[in-house]
Amino acid sequence: MLYLSNPPGVSGNARRNMLDGLAELNQAKFAEAGDPEIQSRIAQYEMAFRMQSSVPDLVDFSGETKTTLDRYGPDGLVKGTFANNCLVARRLLERGVRFVQLMHSG
């Protein structure tokens, strides 16, 4: 998963403030033009922000018990392996994600 962290020198609060300002500008443009694509753009920025801020917790396996990690085998914590993908998929499902697709090209 790419672009999970903010650029150097940009805090989470600064990113949130920037997106809030951008939403205000887009909302003003929507009021002027009435183009529904602008509303879609605002929603996409918000969804991207929520994903970016929630994924680091998703892939933090420090709270998993040794017993649980052992069930995924020796590659459970190796990024990109099928075992690691299964571990991430389980955590997504625990967080209420309704559809998860696993793909492993190996």
C-alpha distances in whole Angstrom, upper triangle without the diagonal:
4,7,7,10,13,15,18,21,19,19,18,22,22,19,20,24,22,21,24,26,24,25,29,29,28,30,33,32,32,35,37,35,35,32,30,27,27,26,23,22,22,21,17,17,18,15,12,14,14,11,10,12,12,9,10,13,11,10,13,15,18,20,20,24,25,26,23,21,24,23,20,22,21,18,17,15,14,10,10,14,15,16,13,12,15,15,11,13,16,15,14,17,19,18,19,17,19,17,15,15,14,14,14,16,18
4,6,9,11,12,15,18,17,18,17,20,20,17,19,22,20,19,23,24,22,23,27,27,26,28,31,30,30,34,35,34,33,31,29,26,25,25,22,20,21,20,17,16,17,15,12,13,14,11,9,12,13,10,11,15,14,13,15,18,21,23,23,27,27,29,26,24,27,27,24,25,24,21,20,18,16,13,13,17,18,20,16,15,19,18,15,17,20,18,17,21,22,20,22,19,22,20,18,18,17,17,17,18,20
4,6,7,9,12,15,13,14,13,17,16,13,15,18,17,16,19,21,19,21,24,24,23,26,28,28,28,32,33,32,32,29,27,24,24,24,21,19,19,19,16,14,15,14,10,11,13,10,7,10,12,10,11,14,14,14,16,19,21,23,24,28,29,31,28,26,29,29,26,28,27,24,22,20,19,16,16,20,22,23,19,18,21,21,17,19,22,20,18,22,23,21,23,21,23,22,20,21,20,20,21,22,24
4,7,9,12,14,13,13,11,15,15,12,14,18,17,16,19,21,20,21,24,25,24,26,29,29,29,32,34,33,33,30,28,26,25,24,22,20,19,19,16,14,14,13,10,10,11,8,5,7,9,7,7,11,11,11,13,16,18,20,21,25,26,28,25,23,27,27,24,26,25,22,21,18,18,15,16,19,21,21,18,17,20,18,15,18,20,17,16,20,20,18,20,19,22,21,19,20,20,20,21,23,24
4,7,9,11,9,9,9,13,13,11,13,16,15,15,18,20,19,21,24,24,24,27,29,29,30,33,34,34,34,32,30,27,26,25,24,21,20,20,18,15,16,15,12,11,12,11,7,8,11,10,8,12,13,13,14,17,19,21,22,26,27,30,27,25,29,29,27,28,27,25,23,20,20,17,19,22,24,24,20,20,23,21,18,21,23,20,19,23,23,21,23,22,25,25,23,24,24,24,25,26,27
4,6,8,6,7,7,10,10,8,11,13,12,13,16,17,17,19,21,22,22,24,27,27,28,30,32,32,32,30,29,26,24,24,23,20,19,20,17,14,15,16,12,10,13,13,9,9,13,13,12,15,17,17,17,21,22,24,26,29,31,33,31,29,32,33,31,32,31,28,27,24,24,21,22,26,28,28,24,24,27,25,22,24,26,23,22,26,26,23,25,24,27,27,26,27,27,27,28,29,31
4,6,6,8,10,13,11,10,13,15,13,15,18,18,18,20,23,23,23,26,28,28,29,32,33,33,33,31,30,28,26,26,25,22,21,22,20,17,18,18,15,14,16,16,12,13,17,16,15,18,20,19,20,24,24,27,29,32,33,36,34,31,35,36,33,34,33,30,29,26,25,22,24,27,29,30,26,26,29,28,24,27,29,26,25,29,29,27,29,27,31,30,29,29,29,29,29,30,32
4,6,8,11,13,12,12,15,16,15,17,20,20,20,23,25,25,26,29,30,30,32,35,35,36,36,35,34,31,29,29,28,25,24,25,23,20,21,22,19,17,19,19,15,15,19,18,16,19,22,21,21,24,25,27,29,33,34,37,34,32,35,37,34,35,33,31,30,26,26,24,25,29,31,32,28,28,31,29,26,29,31,28,28,31,31,29,31,30,34,33,31,32,32,32,32,33,34
4,6,10,11,9,10,14,14,14,16,19,19,19,22,24,24,25,28,29,30,31,33,34,35,36,34,34,31,29,29,29,26,24,26,24,20,21,23,20,17,20,20,17,16,20,20,18,21,23,23,23,26,26,28,31,34,36,39,36,34,38,39,37,38,36,34,33,29,29,27,29,32,34,34,31,31,34,32,29,32,33,30,29,33,33,30,32,32,35,35,34,35,34,35,35,36,37
4,7,8,6,7,10,11,10,13,15,15,16,18,20,21,22,24,26,26,28,30,31,32,32,31,30,28,26,26,25,22,21,22,20,17,17,19,16,14,16,17,14,13,17,18,16,19,21,21,21,25,25,27,30,33,35,38,35,34,37,38,36,37,36,34,32,29,29,26,28,31,33,33,30,29,32,30,27,30,31,28,27,31,30,27,30,29,32,32,31,32,32,33,34,35,36
4,5,5,6,9,10,11,12,14,15,17,18,20,21,22,24,26,27,28,30,32,33,33,32,31,29,26,26,25,23,21,21,20,17,17,18,16,13,15,16,13,11,15,16,15,17,20,20,20,23,23,25,28,31,33,36,33,32,36,36,34,36,35,33,31,28,28,26,28,31,33,33,29,29,31,29,26,28,29,26,25,29,28,25,27,27,31,31,30,32,32,33,34,35,37
4,5,5,6,9,10,11,12,14,15,16,18,20,21,22,24,26,26,28,30,31,31,30,28,26,24,23,23,20,18,18,18,14,13,15,13,10,11,13,10,8,12,14,13,14,17,18,18,22,22,23,26,29,32,34,31,30,34,35,33,35,34,32,29,27,27,25,27,30,31,31,27,27,29,27,23,26,27,23,22,26,25,22,24,24,27,28,27,29,30,31,32,34,35
4,5,5,6,9,10,10,12,14,15,17,18,20,21,23,24,25,27,29,30,30,29,28,27,24,23,23,21,18,19,19,15,14,16,15,11,13,15,13,11,14,17,16,17,20,22,21,25,25,26,29,32,35,37,34,33,37,38,36,38,38,35,33,30,31,29,31,33,35,34,31,30,32,30,27,29,30,26,25,28,27,24,26,26,29,30,30,32,33,34,36,37,39
4,5,5,6,9,10,11,12,14,15,17,18,20,21,23,24,26,27,28,29,28,27,26,23,22,23,20,17,19,18,15,14,17,15,12,15,17,14,13,17,18,18,20,22,23,23,27,27,28,31,35,37,39,37,36,39,40,38,40,39,37,35,32,32,30,31,34,36,36,32,32,34,32,28,30,32,28,27,30,30,26,28,28,31,32,31,33,34,35,36,38,39
4,5,5,6,9,10,10,12,14,15,16,18,20,21,22,24,26,26,27,25,24,23,20,20,19,17,15,16,15,11,11,14,12,9,11,13,11,10,14,16,16,18,20,21,22,25,26,27,30,33,36,38,35,34,37,38,36,38,37,34,32,30,30,27,28,32,33,33,29,29,31,29,26,28,29,26,24,27,27,24,26,25,28,28,28,30,31,31,33,34,36
4,5,5,6,9,10,10,12,14,15,16,18,20,21,22,24,25,25,24,23,22,19,18,18,16,13,14,14,11,9,12,11,8,10,13,11,10,14,16,16,18,20,22,22,26,27,27,30,33,36,38,35,34,38,38,36,38,38,36,33,31,32,29,30,33,34,34,30,29,31,29,26,27,29,25,24,27,26,23,24,24,27,28,28,30,31,32,34,36,38
4,5,5,6,9,10,11,12,14,15,17,19,20,21,23,24,24,24,23,22,19,18,19,17,14,16,16,13,12,15,15,11,14,17,15,14,17,20,20,21,24,25,26,29,30,31,33,37,39,41,39,38,42,42,40,42,42,39,37,34,35,32,33,37,38,38,34,33,35,33,30,31,32,29,27,30,30,26,27,27,30,31,31,33,35,36,37,39,41
4,5,5,6,9,10,11,12,14,15,17,18,20,21,22,23,22,22,20,17,17,18,15,12,15,15,11,11,15,13,11,14,16,15,15,18,20,20,22,24,26,27,30,31,32,34,38,40,42,39,38,42,42,40,42,42,39,37,34,35,31,32,36,37,37,34,33,35,33,30,31,33,30,28,31,31,27,28,27,30,31,31,32,34,34,36,37,40
4,5,5,6,9,10,10,12,14,15,16,18,20,20,20,19,19,17,14,14,14,11,9,11,11,7,8,11,10,8,11,14,13,13,16,18,19,21,23,24,26,29,30,31,33,37,39,41,38,37,41,41,38,41,41,38,35,33,34,30,31,34,35,36,32,31,33,31,28,29,30,28,25,28,28,25,25,24,27,28,28,30,31,32,34,36,38
4,5,5,6,9,10,10,12,14,15,16,19,20,20,19,19,18,14,14,15,13,10,12,13,10,9,13,13,11,13,16,16,15,18,21,22,23,25,27,28,31,32,33,35,38,41,43,40,39,43,43,41,43,43,40,38,36,36,33,34,37,38,38,35,33,35,34,30,31,32,29,27,29,29,26,26,26,28,29,30,32,34,35,37,39,41
4,5,5,6,9,10,11,13,14,15,17,18,19,19,19,18,14,14,16,14,11,14,15,12,12,16,16,14,16,19,18,18,21,24,24,26,28,30,31,34,35,36,38,42,44,46,43,42,46,46,44,46,46,43,41,39,39,36,36,40,40,41,37,36,38,37,33,34,36,33,30,33,33,29,30,29,31,32,33,35,36,37,39,41,43
4,5,5,6,8,10,11,12,14,15,16,17,16,16,15,11,12,13,10,8,12,12,9,11,14,14,13,16,18,17,18,21,23,24,26,27,29,30,34,35,36,38,42,44,46,42,42,45,45,42,45,45,42,40,38,38,34,35,38,39,39,36,34,36,36,32,33,34,32,29,32,32,29,29,28,30,30,31,32,34,35,37,38,41
4,5,5,6,9,10,10,12,14,15,15,14,14,13,9,9,11,9,6,9,11,9,9,13,13,12,15,17,17,18,20,22,24,26,27,29,30,34,35,35,37,41,44,45,42,41,45,44,42,45,45,42,40,38,38,35,35,38,38,39,36,34,36,35,31,32,33,31,28,30,31,27,27,26,28,29,30,31,34,35,37,38,41
4,5,5,6,9,10,11,12,14,14,15,15,15,11,11,14,12,9,12,14,12,13,16,17,16,18,21,21,21,23,26,27,29,30,32,33,37,38,38,41,44,47,48,45,45,48,48,46,48,49,46,43,41,42,38,39,42,42,43,40,38,40,39,35,35,37,34,31,34,34,30,30,29,31,32,33,35,37,38,41,42,45
4,5,5,6,9,10,11,12,13,14,14,14,10,11,14,12,10,14,15,13,14,18,18,17,20,22,22,23,25,27,29,31,32,34,35,39,40,41,43,46,49,50,47,46,50,49,47,50,50,46,44,42,42,39,39,42,43,44,41,39,41,40,36,37,39,36,33,35,36,32,32,31,33,34,34,36,38,39,41,42,45
4,5,5,6,9,10,10,11,10,11,10,6,8,10,8,7,11,12,11,12,15,16,16,18,21,21,22,24,26,28,30,30,32,34,38,40,40,42,45,48,49,46,45,49,48,45,48,48,45,43,41,41,38,38,41,41,42,39,37,39,38,34,35,37,34,31,33,34,31,30,29,30,31,32,33,36,36,39,40,43
4,5,5,6,9,10,9,10,11,11,8,7,11,10,8,11,14,13,13,16,18,18,19,22,22,23,25,28,30,31,32,34,36,39,41,41,42,46,49,50,46,46,50,49,47,49,50,47,44,43,43,40,40,43,43,44,41,38,40,39,36,36,37,35,32,34,34,31,30,29,30,31,33,34,37,38,41,42,45
4,5,5,6,9,10,11,13,13,10,11,14,13,12,15,17,16,17,20,21,21,23,25,26,26,29,31,33,34,35,37,39,42,44,44,46,49,52,53,50,50,53,52,50,53,53,50,48,46,46,43,43,46,46,47,44,42,44,43,39,39,41,39,36,37,38,35,34,33,34,35,36,38,41,41,44,45,48
4,5,5,6,8,8,11,11,8,10,13,12,11,15,16,16,17,20,21,21,23,25,26,27,29,31,33,35,35,37,39,43,44,45,46,50,53,54,50,50,53,52,50,53,53,50,48,46,46,42,42,45,45,47,44,41,43,43,39,39,41,39,36,38,39,35,34,33,34,34,36,37,40,40,43,44,47
4,5,5,5,6,7,9,6,7,11,11,10,13,15,15,16,19,20,21,22,25,25,27,29,30,33,34,34,37,39,42,44,44,45,49,52,53,49,49,52,51,49,52,52,49,47,45,45,42,41,44,44,46,43,40,42,42,38,37,39,37,34,36,37,33,32,31,32,32,34,35,38,39,42,43,46
4,6,6,8,10,12,10,10,14,14,13,16,18,18,19,22,23,23,25,27,28,29,31,33,36,37,37,40,41,45,46,46,48,52,54,55,52,52,55,54,52,55,55,52,50,48,49,45,45,48,48,49,46,43,45,45,41,40,42,40,37,38,39,36,34,33,34,35,37,39,41,42,45,46,50
4,6,9,11,13,11,12,16,16,15,18,20,20,21,24,25,26,27,30,30,31,34,35,38,39,40,42,44,47,49,49,51,54,57,58,54,54,57,56,54,57,57,54,52,50,50,47,46,49,49,51,48,45,47,47,43,43,45,43,39,41,42,39,37,36,37,37,39,41,43,44,47,47,51
4,5,9,10,9,11,14,14,15,17,19,19,21,23,24,25,27,29,30,31,33,35,37,39,39,41,43,46,49,49,50,54,56,57,53,53,56,55,53,56,56,53,51,49,49,45,45,48,48,49,46,44,46,46,42,41,44,42,38,40,41,38,37,35,35,36,37,38,41,42,45,45,49
4,6,9,8,9,12,13,13,15,17,19,20,22,23,24,26,28,29,30,32,34,36,38,37,40,42,45,47,47,48,52,54,55,52,51,55,53,51,54,55,51,49,48,48,44,44,46,46,48,45,42,44,44,40,39,41,40,36,37,39,36,34,32,33,33,35,36,39,40,43,44,48
4,5,6,8,9,11,12,14,15,17,18,20,21,23,24,26,27,29,30,31,34,36,35,38,40,43,45,45,46,50,52,53,49,49,52,51,48,51,52,49,47,46,45,42,41,43,43,45,42,39,41,41,38,37,39,38,34,35,37,34,32,30,31,31,33,34,36,37,40,41,44
4,5,5,7,9,10,11,13,15,16,17,19,20,22,23,25,26,27,29,32,33,33,35,37,40,43,43,43,47,49,50,46,46,49,48,45,48,49,46,44,43,43,39,38,41,40,42,39,36,38,38,35,34,36,34,31,32,34,31,29,27,27,27,29,30,33,34,37,38,42
4,5,5,6,9,10,10,12,14,15,16,18,20,21,22,24,26,27,30,31,31,33,35,38,41,41,42,45,48,48,45,44,47,46,43,46,47,43,41,40,40,36,35,38,38,40,37,34,36,36,33,32,34,33,29,31,33,30,28,26,26,26,28,28,31,32,35,35,39
4,5,5,6,9,10,11,13,14,15,17,19,20,21,23,25,26,29,30,30,32,35,38,40,40,41,45,47,48,45,44,47,46,44,46,47,44,42,40,40,37,36,39,39,40,37,35,37,37,33,32,35,33,29,31,33,29,28,26,27,27,29,30,32,33,36,37,40
4,5,5,6,9,10,11,12,14,16,17,18,20,21,23,24,27,29,28,31,33,36,38,38,39,43,45,46,42,42,46,44,42,45,46,43,40,39,39,36,35,38,38,39,36,33,35,35,31,30,33,31,27,29,30,27,25,24,25,25,27,28,31,32,35,36,40
4,5,5,6,9,10,10,12,14,15,16,18,20,21,22,25,27,26,28,31,34,36,36,37,41,43,44,40,40,43,42,39,42,43,40,37,36,36,33,32,35,34,36,33,30,32,32,28,28,30,28,25,26,28,25,23,21,22,22,24,25,28,29,32,33,36
4,5,5,6,9,10,11,12,14,15,16,18,20,21,24,26,25,27,30,33,35,36,37,40,43,43,40,39,43,41,39,42,42,39,37,35,35,32,31,34,34,35,33,30,32,32,28,28,30,28,25,27,29,25,24,22,23,23,24,25,28,29,31,32,36
4,5,5,6,9,10,11,13,14,15,17,19,20,23,24,24,27,29,32,34,34,35,39,42,43,39,39,42,41,39,42,42,39,37,35,35,32,32,35,35,36,33,30,32,32,28,28,30,28,24,26,28,24,23,22,23,24,25,27,29,30,33,34,37
4,5,5,6,9,10,11,12,14,15,16,18,21,22,22,24,27,30,32,32,33,37,39,40,36,36,39,38,36,39,40,37,34,33,33,30,30,32,32,33,30,28,29,29,25,25,27,25,21,23,24,21,20,18,20,20,22,23,26,27,30,32,35
4,5,5,6,9,10,10,12,14,15,16,19,21,20,22,25,28,30,31,32,35,38,38,35,34,38,36,34,37,37,34,32,31,31,27,27,29,29,31,28,25,27,27,23,23,25,23,20,22,24,20,20,18,19,19,20,21,24,24,27,29,32
4,6,5,6,9,10,10,12,14,16,18,20,20,22,24,27,29,30,31,35,37,38,35,34,38,37,34,37,37,34,32,30,30,27,27,30,30,31,28,26,28,27,24,24,26,24,21,23,25,21,21,19,21,21,22,23,25,26,29,30,33
4,5,5,6,9,10,11,12,14,17,18,18,21,23,26,28,28,29,33,36,37,33,33,36,36,33,36,37,34,31,30,30,27,27,30,30,31,28,25,27,26,23,23,24,22,19,21,22,18,18,17,19,20,21,23,25,26,29,31,34
4,5,5,6,9,10,11,12,15,16,16,18,21,24,26,26,27,31,33,34,30,30,33,32,30,33,34,31,28,27,28,24,24,27,27,27,24,22,24,23,19,19,21,19,16,18,19,16,15,14,16,17,17,19,21,23,26,27,30
4,5,5,6,9,10,11,13,15,15,17,19,22,25,25,26,30,32,33,30,29,33,32,29,32,32,29,27,25,25,22,22,25,25,26,23,21,23,22,19,19,21,19,16,19,20,17,17,15,18,18,18,19,21,22,24,26,28
4,5,5,6,9,10,12,14,15,17,18,22,24,24,26,29,32,33,30,29,33,32,30,33,33,30,27,26,26,23,24,26,27,27,24,22,24,23,19,20,22,19,17,20,20,17,18,17,20,20,20,22,23,24,27,28,31
4,5,5,6,9,11,12,12,15,17,20,22,22,23,27,29,31,27,27,31,30,28,31,31,29,26,24,25,22,23,25,26,26,22,21,22,21,17,18,19,16,14,17,17,13,14,13,17,18,18,20,22,23,26,28,30
4,5,5,6,9,10,10,12,15,18,20,20,21,25,27,28,25,24,28,27,25,28,28,25,23,21,22,19,19,22,22,22,19,17,19,18,14,15,17,14,12,15,16,12,13,12,15,15,15,17,18,20,22,24,26
4,6,6,8,10,11,12,14,17,19,20,22,25,27,29,26,25,28,28,26,28,28,25,23,21,21,18,19,22,23,23,19,18,20,19,15,17,19,16,14,18,18,15,17,15,19,19,18,19,20,21,23,25,27
4,6,7,8,10,12,13,16,18,18,20,24,26,28,25,24,28,28,26,28,28,26,23,21,22,19,21,23,24,24,20,20,21,19,16,18,19,16,14,18,17,14,16,16,19,20,19,21,22,24,25,27,29
4,6,6,7,9,11,14,16,16,17,21,23,25,22,21,25,25,23,26,26,24,21,19,20,18,19,21,22,21,18,17,18,16,13,14,15,12,11,14,13,10,13,12,16,17,16,19,19,21,23,26,27
4,5,5,6,9,12,14,15,16,20,22,23,20,19,23,22,20,23,23,20,17,16,17,14,15,18,18,18,14,14,15,13,10,12,14,10,10,13,13,11,14,12,16,16,15,16,17,18,20,22,24
4,5,5,6,10,12,13,15,18,20,22,19,18,22,22,20,22,22,19,17,14,16,14,16,18,19,18,15,15,17,14,11,14,15,12,12,16,15,13,16,16,19,20,18,19,19,20,21,24,25
4,6,5,8,10,10,12,16,18,20,17,16,20,21,19,21,22,20,17,15,17,15,17,19,20,18,15,15,16,13,11,13,14,10,11,14,13,11,14,15,18,19,17,20,19,22,23,25,26
4,6,8,11,11,11,15,17,19,15,15,18,18,16,19,20,18,14,13,15,13,15,16,17,15,12,12,13,10,7,10,10,7,7,11,10,9,12,12,15,16,14,16,16,18,19,22,23
4,6,9,10,11,14,16,17,15,13,17,17,15,17,17,14,12,10,11,10,12,14,14,13,10,10,12,9,7,10,11,8,10,13,13,12,15,15,18,18,15,16,15,17,18,20,21
4,6,7,9,12,14,16,14,12,16,17,15,17,17,15,12,10,13,12,15,16,17,15,12,13,14,11,10,13,13,10,12,15,14,14,17,17,21,21,18,20,19,21,21,24,24
4,5,5,9,10,13,10,9,12,14,12,14,14,13,10,8,11,12,15,15,16,13,10,13,13,9,9,13,12,10,13,15,14,14,18,18,21,21,19,20,19,21,20,23,23
4,6,8,10,13,11,10,13,15,15,16,16,15,12,10,14,14,18,18,19,16,14,16,16,13,13,16,15,13,16,18,16,17,20,21,24,25,22,24,22,24,24,27,26
4,6,9,12,10,10,14,15,15,17,17,17,14,13,16,17,20,20,20,17,15,17,17,13,13,16,14,12,15,17,14,15,18,20,23,24,22,24,23,25,25,28,28
4,7,8,6,7,10,11,11,14,14,15,11,11,15,16,18,18,18,14,13,15,14,10,12,14,12,10,14,15,13,15,18,19,22,22,20,22,21,23,23,26,26
4,5,5,6,9,10,12,13,14,15,12,12,16,18,21,19,19,16,15,17,16,12,15,17,14,13,17,18,16,18,21,22,25,25,23,25,23,25,25,28,27
4,5,5,6,9,10,11,11,13,11,11,15,17,20,18,18,15,14,18,16,13,16,18,16,16,19,20,18,21,24,25,27,27,24,25,23,25,24,27,26
4,6,5,7,9,10,12,14,12,13,17,19,21,19,18,15,15,18,15,13,16,18,15,16,19,19,18,21,23,24,26,26,24,25,23,25,24,27,26
4,5,5,7,9,12,13,10,11,15,17,19,17,16,12,12,14,12,9,13,14,11,12,16,16,14,17,20,20,22,22,20,21,19,22,21,25,24
4,5,5,7,8,9,6,8,11,14,16,14,13,10,10,13,11,8,12,14,12,12,16,17,16,18,21,21,23,23,20,21,18,20,19,23,21
4,5,5,7,9,8,10,13,16,17,15,14,11,12,15,13,11,15,16,14,16,19,19,19,21,24,24,26,25,22,23,20,22,20,23,22
4,5,9,10,8,11,14,16,17,14,13,9,11,13,11,10,13,14,12,14,17,17,17,20,22,22,23,22,20,20,18,20,19,22,20
4,7,7,5,8,10,13,13,10,9,6,7,10,8,7,11,12,11,13,16,16,16,19,21,20,22,21,18,18,15,16,15,18,17
4,6,6,9,10,13,14,11,10,7,9,12,11,10,14,15,15,16,19,20,20,23,25,24,25,24,21,20,17,18,16,19,17
4,6,7,8,12,13,10,11,8,10,13,13,12,15,17,17,18,21,22,22,24,27,26,28,26,23,22,19,19,17,19,17
4,5,5,8,9,6,8,6,7,10,11,10,13,15,15,16,19,20,21,23,25,24,25,24,20,19,16,16,14,16,14
4,6,8,10,7,8,5,4,8,8,7,10,12,12,13,15,17,17,19,22,21,23,21,18,17,14,15,14,17,15
4,6,9,8,10,8,6,9,10,8,10,13,14,13,16,18,18,19,22,21,24,22,19,19,16,17,15,18,17
4,6,6,9,8,6,9,11,11,11,14,16,16,18,20,21,22,24,23,25,23,20,19,16,16,13,15,14
4,6,9,9,6,8,11,10,10,13,15,15,16,19,20,20,22,21,23,21,17,17,14,13,12,13,13
4,7,8,6,7,10,11,10,12,15,16,16,19,20,21,23,20,22,20,16,14,11,10,8,10,9
4,5,5,6,9,10,11,12,14,16,17,18,20,21,23,21,22,20,16,14,11,10,8,10,8
4,5,5,6,9,10,10,12,14,15,16,18,20,21,19,20,18,14,12,8,8,6,9,8
4,5,5,6,9,10,11,13,14,15,17,19,20,19,20,18,15,14,10,11,10,13,12
4,5,5,6,9,10,11,12,14,15,17,19,17,19,18,14,13,10,11,11,14,13
4,5,5,6,9,10,10,12,14,15,17,15,16,14,10,10,7,8,8,12,12
4,5,5,6,9,10,11,12,14,16,14,15,13,10,10,7,10,10,14,14
4,5,5,6,9,10,11,13,15,14,16,15,12,13,11,13,13,17,17
4,5,5,6,9,10,11,13,11,14,13,10,11,10,12,13,16,17
4,5,5,6,9,10,11,9,11,9,6,8,7,11,12,16,17
4,5,5,6,9,10,10,11,11,9,11,11,14,16,19,20
4,5,5,6,9,9,12,12,10,13,13,16,18,21,22
4,5,5,7,6,9,9,8,11,11,15,17,20,22
4,5,5,5,7,8,7,11,12,16,18,22,23
4,6,7,10,12,11,15,15,19,21,25,26
4,6,9,11,12,15,16,20,22,26,27
4,6,9,10,14,16,20,23,26,28
4,6,7,11,13,17,20,23,25
4,7,10,13,17,20,23,25
4,7,10,13,17,20,22
4,7,10,13,16,19
4,6,10,13,16
4,7,10,12
4,6,9
4,6
4
